[in-house]
């Protein structure tokens, strides 16, 4: 019990007298004394009795406190229905706390039937009285269409009302409205302004969001040091998104010294909190052996956790594991299943790989039309490889009418983005004069660009140009050099060409054994020319015996 000074003790005595005579306000004040143990021994039961006496006389504050007693089981048996009844009495008299709490009851269906319309009604009444928590909750109702038609403009209006009163949740949400242009004109500077206000109040989501703004240079100058500063603020509170993003900073050396092992530490922390993005990145680290020993089984384990949450990138990566047999038994059908799931979410790599599966009939019934559709979907997302493959479809007439002009169009789109395979394909068109005017010099230039990027087909084609002296000065030794590079990458045509150079002694010293080795390699890949050339070599060897 809190002892009161003499003057307050006298006042309490007067309050007790008034309460006994039935004065509602005195009953309420005396109830508060019992509730808090001020001047009297604390007694929730006595407080509840007094609150009830005052409440039935219409004392709004007593009605509100009586509802709290029923909610918490203080001095009375816990009773959600009684609590709501007294909340309603107080709310209808304009008691703002009661209005807010009553709205919450309707929102959750506590003591009343769940009724989102009524929840909005009471949040609105409290919000219009300037109650910031009600303003924020009302904004959420409009943002998500709970009890009202979804209305981002009105949501932003109420977020602002609460934010201007210092509500950190609302400040962060208003920042998000400005960041994404939801209900307001997109304005990264304003987004940063509101994020910062909330972040300085130690609101963890805003600290992370502010870090993101510094990472991308949205509304502020890009500054990785500031990025890491705000991420660290958030990770102190065990915020998974910040842990994941800090891990990525360590992977790439953004604002910190690059450290793969430290990246794994933070990615694991986030992944263990079911952050699907972290789970996927962590899996990729195990797939490549970056920051941790390469372990396909562990990688698949993390991917499975991420796909349980429907993360498209993880679905694609898991499909790739099944396609290649990394960490799981190779299964093209299962790979296609995961590619489909990711593709349906618009994951561009999945669309591309799924197109290739339909094109080749790998794990699915071969269907050129579906392949074409998927290539086009991937192209809509600027997938360069899909441009090249669609060029192949037009070049060979696969799933579409053969059209060399269209092939050139798609090859050129990808070639302009320095995609090596497309540079080789466009080079072929120039070499053969298909879809464009024949131009050996242009062909050689394209072959050279692709060959320098390690494209085996281009190395072989450029080798042929040097061998024949087409578009360049004839140079057998240079031809052999290029054939060898391509042959070592298992290019069957290059293996055949290199084998013939050794067979004939062109560009290299004649060597039948080396010739046979390369021709056999090419033959094993199904190269018909190599099989015929190998027969010639064997006949010549027999004739020399």
C-alpha angles and dihedrals in degrees: 000000000000111000114228127216114254094260092051091043089057090049089051089052089053090048091052090052092049091047091053089053089055102258104162097208092048090050090052094047091047088048089055089051091054091043093055099029094241113157090343135058109276112259122166090188093057090043091054092049091053093044089052093051091051093041095057087053089058100259100158097201090051090050090054095048091045089056088053090052090054092046094052099032091241110161090339136058111276107262122169093191094053090045091054092046092058092041088056091051091052095040093053088056089056100259101161098205089050092049090052094046092046090053088054090052092054091045093054099029094241113158090346136054109277108264120169092188091058090044090056090045093057095039087054093051091051093042091054088055088058098256102158098203089052090049090054094046091047089052089053090052091055093042093054099030094245109164091342137056109278107266119171094184092058090043090055090048092057094040087057093049091054094039092055088057090056100260103159094202090054093045090055092046092049088050089054090050090056093042094054098028092242111161091342135057110278109262120165093189091057089045090056090047093057095038089054093051090054094040091054087056086058093252102162100210090052091050089055093044091050089051089053091053091054090046094055097030091240111160091345136054110277107264121168092188090059088044092057091042092059094039088055090052089055097043089055084069092048093250106174098208090054092047090053094046092047088052089054089050089056091047091055103028094245108164091337136063108278108260121164093188092054089047090057090052092057095039090054092051090054094040091054087057088057095256098162094199091055091046090055095046091046089052090052089052090054091046091055099032092241114157091347136048111282107263120165094186093057089044091055090047091058092043090054090054091051095047090053084069092048097248106169097207090054091048089055093047092048089050089052090053091054090045093054098030095240111156091346137055109278110261120165093190092056090045090055090049091057093042088054093051092051093042091055087059090053097256100164100207089051090052090051096047092043089052089053090050091053090044093053098031090239113159090344138056108280109260117170094185093056089046090054092049091052093046088054092049090052091047089055085063091049097255104170096196089057090055089055094047092048086052088055090051091055093042094054098028093243110164091342136058109278107263120168093188090057089045090055090048093056095039089052093051090056095038090055086059089054094252103164100210090051091049088055092047092050089046089056090053091053092044094052097032092239114154090349137050110280110263119167094186092054089047092053092049091054093044089052093051091050094042091054088058090055099258104161095202090053092047089053094046092047088049089055090052091054091044093053097031092237114154089350137050110279111262118167095186091053089048091054090048091055094043089054093052091051094041091055087057089057095256101161095203090052091048089053093047092047090048090054091050089057090043094053097030093238114155090351137050110277110264119168094189093055089043091054092048093055095040091051090051090052093045091053087058090055099258104161094198090054091052091052092045090049089054090052091050092050092048091051091049090051092048091054093056 
